[in-house]
Amino acid sequence: MKKIMLTMAGALFIGVAAVNAQDTTRTQTKSTTQTQQQQSIRQSGANSTVPKGYTQIKSNDLPSSLRTTLQGNEYSGWESGTVYQNRTNNQYLITTGTGPDAKTYYFDRDGKRVTKP
């Protein structure tokens, strides 16, 4: 009788452990999927005007020649904008503002303004 009770208790313990392991895996998969979706939304939603090939960088990573150009009155507020770099053609994209006030500027690595790629 004791053997049967111990066997049943062991089987119950293993069954509970197996169910919890499956729930953890499901939660981790869901979390990973949500993270991927959030990254996709950030890349395509808020920055839908960012052309393919541009990746976001820190403003500290801009070349000094481009930083000098951005000191002009025309580009005021760029510091609070978003900066992107295209490593293929060494061009930079600066976006400022949101909605109808949003502005987009393209520059080469020498700080000269260029048209859209």
C-alpha positions in Angstrom: 0.0 0.0 0.0 2.8 2.4 0.9 4.5 1.6 -2.5 1.3 2.5 -4.4 0.9 5.8 -2.5 4.5 6.7 -3.1 4.3 5.8 -6.8 1.1 7.9 -7.2 2.6 10.9 -5.4 5.8 10.6 -7.6 3.7 10.4 -10.7 1.6 13.4 -9.6 4.8 15.4 -8.9 6.3 14.6 -12.3 3.0 15.5 -14.0 2.9 18.9 -12.2 6.5 19.6 -13.1 5.9 18.8 -16.7 2.9 21.1 -17.0 4.8 23.9 -15.4 7.8 23.4 -17.7 5.4 23.7 -20.7 3.8 26.9 -19.3 7.3 28.5 -18.9 8.3 27.6 -22.4 5.0 29.1 -23.7 5.6 32.3 -21.7 9.1 32.6 -23.0 8.1 32.1 -26.6 5.3 34.6 -26.2 7.7 37.1 -24.6 10.2 36.7 -27.5 7.4 37.1 -30.1 6.2 40.3 -28.3 9.7 41.7 -28.3 10.1 41.0 -32.0 6.8 42.7 -32.7 7.7 45.7 -30.7 11.0 46.1 -32.5 9.2 45.8 -35.8 6.7 48.4 -34.8 9.4 50.8 -33.7 11.2 50.3 -37.0 8.2 50.6 -39.3 5.6 52.5 -37.3 7.2 55.6 -35.9 10.0 55.7 -38.4 8.0 54.7 -41.5 9.9 57.4 -43.5 13.2 55.8 -42.8 14.5 54.2 -46.0 15.8 50.6 -46.0 19.5 50.4 -45.1 19.5 53.1 -42.4 20.1 52.2 -38.8 19.6 54.4 -35.8 22.8 55.7 -34.1 23.6 58.0 -31.3 24.1 61.7 -32.1 27.5 61.4 -30.5 28.5 59.1 -33.4 28.0 61.8 -36.1 31.2 63.0 -37.8 32.4 66.4 -36.6 31.9 68.0 -40.1 28.2 67.0 -39.9 27.9 68.3 -36.4 29.2 71.7 -37.6 26.6 71.8 -40.4 23.8 71.0 -37.9 24.7 74.1 -35.8 23.0 76.3 -38.4 19.6 77.9 -37.6 17.9 75.8 -40.3 18.5 72.6 -38.3 17.7 73.9 -34.8 16.2 71.1 -32.7 18.1 68.3 -34.4 19.5 67.3 -31.0 16.1 66.1 -29.9 15.5 64.3 -33.2 16.6 60.8 -34.3 19.8 60.1 -36.2 20.3 57.3 -38.7 23.3 56.1 -40.7 23.5 54.2 -43.9 26.8 52.3 -43.7 26.7 51.3 -47.4 26.8 54.9 -48.8 28.0 56.8 -45.7 24.9 59.0 -45.6 23.1 60.2 -42.6 19.4 60.9 -42.0 18.2 63.3 -39.3 14.5 63.4 -38.4 13.1 66.1 -36.2 9.6 66.7 -34.8 6.5 64.6 -35.2 3.3 64.7 -37.3 3.0 67.6 -39.7 5.9 69.4 -38.1 8.3 66.5 -38.8 11.3 67.3 -40.9 13.8 65.0 -42.6 17.3 65.9 -43.7 19.9 63.8 -45.5 23.6 64.5 -45.4 26.8 62.9 -46.6 29.7 62.2 -44.2 31.3 65.6 -45.0 28.2 67.4 -43.7 26.9 68.4 -47.1 23.1 68.2 -47.5 22.0 65.7 -50.2 18.7 64.7 -51.7 16.9 61.5 -50.8 19.0 58.4 -51.5 
